[in-house]
Amino acid sequence: MNKKILPAALAAMLLVSAASFTASAADAKEYWVEEGSNGDGTEEKPFGTIDEAIAALDGKDGTITIFGTYNLKNHAKNMGWDGMVTIQGATKDSALQADQSAGIVFGGNVTFKDIAVDMGKGSHWNPLGETTVFDLGEDATFSTFMHLTSYENMTVEHTTHYIVESGTYNTMHLGGGYSTSYANGNAGSTIFEVNGGTVKSIGLAADHYKDDQVGISVGGNVSIVYNGGTIEQISHNDKFDMEIMGALNFIFNNGMTAPEKLSYGE
């Protein structure tokens, strides 16, 4: 694995901006969702599922506003979409919920905005779109873990860009999780960018719970871009490491420094 820590000037030049998903006010759509509802997606008659709202957006940028607590158990595991979908809470009591040990896949571009999360023990999110933004709010906490870049034996063909704006997150596995072959992973690059909030641990390895599970391969670069907020730890695991075909870049901007706990191999 190639590893680089870039000087500030070069880091600024190599900083990759998030993909632009802007739309005019006329084109932007908003739908409302309330679990158990059977409406047409309006505020007065919400859809019953997030998937209905995503389908209604028809590949366009748009916002899905959640009333109450929405359980993600019926979210389509391999569902992908175009455009940037923003999932936000209607009130401070709105929440996304995952049952114990549930694995939730978000296959398209998504922003989580000002919404609480209620994670059952051992449950996890697996966002695999081109761009994912975590902006849950300053008081929100994601208490379990996420698999980024890849999940199980899926192969992702595009660069994945993860952006943390607010909230607290327990463990983010950049090496995905539960792969049984290094042939699986991401054919593109992976960018993990922290602008605010707190990330307790970034794992440069795949998550695992079985002996036959291994790491993943990344066809391009893996870049951790630290612009603000707090990163408490960056670590890896030799057996479940990421095989990176490009470079591993640590980019610290705006006076940010490496976390006290930083382990990335020899």
N, C-alpha and C positions, 0 to 999 in steps of 0.2 A: 504494500500500500504506500502510495506517495503521500507525504504530509508536508504542508507548508504553513508557516505563520507569516502573513504578509505585512510589510511596513505600511504605515498609515496612508502615505501618498498613493502607493500602488493599490491599496485596499479600496480607496475612494474611487479609483478608476475602474476597478473590477466589480463594484457593487452593482448587482443586477436588480433593476427596478421591477416591481410587481407588474404583471400583465394588466393592461388598461381595460377595464370593463365599464366604460362610461356609456351612458345612454341619455338621450334628451328627455326632458320631463314628459313630452308627449308620448314617447315610446315606453317609458317605465310603467310597470304594472305592479299592483299590490293585491294580494289575496289574503284572506283570513282563514285560520284553521282552528277548529275546536274538536278535540277527540270525541267521537260519538255523534257528531253532527252529520247532517245529510243535506247540506245546502249547496249553493252555486258559487261559493267562494267570496261572497260579499261580506261586509262587516255584520250585516243583520242576519245573514244565512251562511255561515262559514262552511268550508269543506270539512270533511271528517278526517282527512289524512294529508300529510305533507306531500306525498307522492301525487295526489290529485292536483295540488297547487303547482308543483314543479311541471307537471304535464301541461297545465293551463298556461304557464309562462311560455311554452313552445320555443325554448331555446333563447329567449330574450332575457336581459337583465330584469330583475324584479325583486320584490320584497314579500316575504311570507310572515304574517304576524300571528303569533300563537296566543290564544286565550287559555288560561288555566294551565294545568299540567298535561303534557303530551307524552305518551309512552311510545318510544321508537321501535317497539318490538315488531311492528308490521312494515317497517320501512324496507323497500326493495334492496336486497343486499348488493346486487351488481348494477343498480340503476345509475346511468350516467346522463349528463345533460350539458348543453352549451349555455353560455351566458353566466353571469354572476348572480347567484341566488343568495339573498340576505334573509336569514332566519332571525327574527327578533321577537321579544316579548311584548304583549299588549300592555301589561302592567308589571309592577315589581313582583307580583306573585306568579308570573308565568314561568314555566320551567320545562326543560326537556328531561325525560326520564329514561333510564335503561335498567332492565331487570338484572338480577344477579347473574354473572358470567355471560351476559349478552355481548355479542360482537356486532357493532353497528358500522356499516360501510356507507360513506358518502362518496359517490362516484364522480361528482362534478364539482365545479367551482362554487364555493360556499363561504359566506361570512356569517359567523355567529355573533350577534350584536345584542348586548344588554338583555341577556336572558340567563336565568339560573339553570343549573344542571343538578340532577338527582341521580347519582350513580350507585347501582347496586354493587355489592362486593364482587370483585373480579371482572366487572363489566368494562368494556373498552370501546373507544371510537377508532375508526380506520378511514381517515379522509385521504382520498387518492386522486382528486381532481388536479388540474394544473395549478390553481391558486386556492389556498384556504386561509382565511383570516379569523383569528381568535380575538374577539373584542367583547368578552362576556360581561365586562363591567368590573370596576375596581373591587367590589365586595364579593364577586363570584369565585368559587373554587371548584376546580375539576379534580376530584379526590382520588381517581384511580389512574389509568394510564392510556396512552394512545400508541397505535402503530402507524408510523408515517412511512412514506416512500413505497411500501409494498405490504401486502397482507396475505398470509397463507402461501399458496403456490401461484398467486396472481403475478403476471408480468405487466408492468406499467410502461407504456411506450413514450410518455412525454415527460418533460421536466416538471417536477413538483416544487412549488414555492409555498412555504408555510410562514405566516406573519403573525406574531403575537403583539397585540396592542394593549390589552388590559386583562385582568383576572390572574388567578394563581393556578398553576398546573403542576401536577405531581411528577409524572414521568412521561417523557416523550421519546419513544424509541425510533430514532432515525433509520435504523436497520429493519423496520417493520417487525413482523413476528410470525412464528409458526411455519416457516419455510422448511422443506425437506430437501432442497437442492439449491446450490449456488447458481444454477441456471435461471432461477427466479429472481425477480427484483425490478429494477428500473432501467430501461434502455437509455433514458435521458440523464439529467443531473438533478440534484436535490439541493434546495436552498432553504435554510432555516433562519429566519430573521426575527430578532427581538427588538421591538421599539418601546415597549412598556410592559407593565405587569411583572409577574414573577414565574420563572421556570425553575422548579426545584432540581430536576435532573434531565439532562440530554444524554441519551444513550447512543453511542456510535456502534451499535451492535443490534442483532435481532433478538427480540424477546423469544422465550422458549419455555416449554414445560415438559417436553418429551426428549428422550435421549437421541432420537433419530432426527431431531430438528437442528438446522444449521443456520448460517448467516445468509445474506443475499448479495447479489452483485449490482453495482451501479455503473452504467456505461459511460457516464460523464464525470463531472466534479461533484463533490459534496462540500457545501460552503455554509459555515455558521457565521451570520452577520449580526454583530452585537452593537446596536445603536442606542439603547436605553433600557430602562427597567432593570431587572435582576436575573442573572443566571447563577444558580448556586453551585452546580456541578456539571462537568462534562466527563464522561467515562466510556470505556469500551470493555469488551470481553473477547479474549483471543479466539475461543472456540466458535463464537457466534458473531465474529467480526463482519463488517461490510468489506467486500472485495471491490475497491474503487479503481476503476480503469483510468480516471483522470487524477485530479489532485484533491487533497483534503485541505480546505482553506479555513483559517480562523481569521475573521476580519473584525477588528475592534475600532469603532468610530466614536466620535464625540467624547473622547477621553475615557472611554470604557476600557477596563483592563480584564485580563483573564480571571475567571473564578478561582477561588482558593483551591478547590478540588478540580484539577484538570489532569486527566490521564488519557493519552491517545496512542500509546504503544511506542515501540522503539523505532 
